[in-house]
Amino acid sequence: MLPLLRFTLDLFSSEPVPPSAPKVPPRDKPAFVPGLPLQGAIDPARFGHPEANREVRLADAVVAYAFTRAKRKSIGFVIGPEGLVVRAPRWTPLHEVDAALQEKGAWILRKLQESRERQSRAHSARVEWRDGVGIPYLGQTITVLLDPTHGFSGRGAQLKDSASGSHAQALHVGLPKAATAEQIRDAVQAWLMRAAAAHFKERVDHFTPLLGVHWTKLRLSNAGTRWGSASADGTIRLNWRLIHFRQPVIDYVVAHELSHLRVMDHSANFWNTVATVVPDYQSLRAQLKEDAIPKW
């Protein structure tokens, strides 16, 4: 009778029912929770979604998440920059949602921590656009130098070797020393996009015969989360921000998209195709998530 009663209350309650996890003590009143590491009991890690309406204790962390009902057949978990979103079928009782959260707890905490670390890296990669700032280009740091003498054949900027004779390079931008941050950013972005278009075409031409495919158009993308795409008509789109990464990482993305011209899915056959030209694609793929690049 008790389980039936709980099911009925879950279905017809107009307000979200608090999760079944132990209540978290206030920060100024630490308490010991059996089975919880002492440090977690004193100051548990906290993850919060700005639209959170439920909260759960997972191991040594407290997760406030956004919970919604949806037309779906199973409970779904989505972890994005803002935090955890949980969607459940309309008739799923809340105690089953809580159980699913506990079952997926280790995965949820790992992904939330990875998301937090990515945001931290992205914040640290913000560029203060000024004379002398460094930016990543093909995996190396180049220095932006304002050069009011112009003379760059109308292209706005030119990459030159360092005058000191070192391996470092400097991007000489045809702007006055008093240029604004927005002017510097726009001039550098324009040069990077031109460099990306030329560089990506060279790499596409390199991998095309190796994969036995034919492409028709190559276009630069400005997508926020996708590094590339391929269409059945042979159109390849590559995110111009890839020019910040090392050459092997760029080659992985190029080979990935060209491989889609042979296999238009992510089956084992597709990954085997990628591996024929980029054997270490798995580690290179991970670098797309780990490496911090400028926030444009």
Secondary structure as GFF3:
##gff-version 3
##sequence-region A 1 296
A	DSSP	alpha_helix	2	12	.	.	.	ID=ss1
A	DSSP	alpha_helix	38	42	.	.	.	ID=ss2
A	DSSP	beta_strand	45	48	.	.	.	ID=ss3
A	DSSP	beta_strand	54	58	.	.	.	ID=ss4
A	DSSP	beta_strand	61	70	.	.	.	ID=ss5
A	DSSP	beta_strand	76	80	.	.	.	ID=ss6
A	DSSP	beta_strand	83	89	.	.	.	ID=ss7
A	DSSP	alpha_helix	94	103	.	.	.	ID=ss8
A	DSSP	alpha_helix	105	124	.	.	.	ID=ss9
A	DSSP	beta_strand	134	137	.	.	.	ID=ss10
A	DSSP	beta_strand	140	146	.	.	.	ID=ss11
A	DSSP	beta_strand	157	161	.	.	.	ID=ss12
A	DSSP	beta_strand	169	173	.	.	.	ID=ss13
A	DSSP	alpha_helix	181	211	.	.	.	ID=ss14
A	DSSP	beta_strand	217	221	.	.	.	ID=ss15
A	DSSP	beta_strand	228	230	.	.	.	ID=ss16
A	DSSP	beta_strand	235	239	.	.	.	ID=ss17
A	DSSP	three_ten_helix	240	244	.	.	.	ID=ss18
A	DSSP	alpha_helix	247	259	.	.	.	ID=ss19
A	DSSP	alpha_helix	268	275	.	.	.	ID=ss20
A	DSSP	alpha_helix	281	290	.	.	.	ID=ss21
###
